[in-house]
């Protein structure tokens, strides 16, 4: 998947399945619907492409949103120095 998106301090030129993660993967715990909606809204405003993955366990069955890891790093740590990602392919 080829995409160029900008979020305040991050530019993602190429997204692959390897760098797409869920909020659960990033946070290490369930994010909850309020945080999930906030992250989704921020991604839409920033023109960040997201993907989904089907999931099923004892507590949840359905689709989960996957975001570029760099987007989540910047979203949860907005005061860090700007990050620019240039992948070699």
Phi, psi and omega in degrees: 000128183249127182204147171239120181224152179233131173236140197343306184241021184218140176233124182247118181265327179223132178245135176233167179301331183295329182257011177263122182226160178273167175297323178299316179298320183286314185275337183079013178199164178299138183277329184089159186291324181296312179294319178302317179294320180296317179293317179299317179297316179297321179295318178296316180298326182270003180061038177271127177283134177240158175235175178233162177218139175283140181220146177211122173214188184292337183255341184206138172226126180155196180268144173238150181275141176242133182240155172299135182304321181298325177297314180294321177302314181290322180298315183273350179225062188292343183270358178286164179300145181305145181242132173236128182252122174237107180270148189281010179237000000 
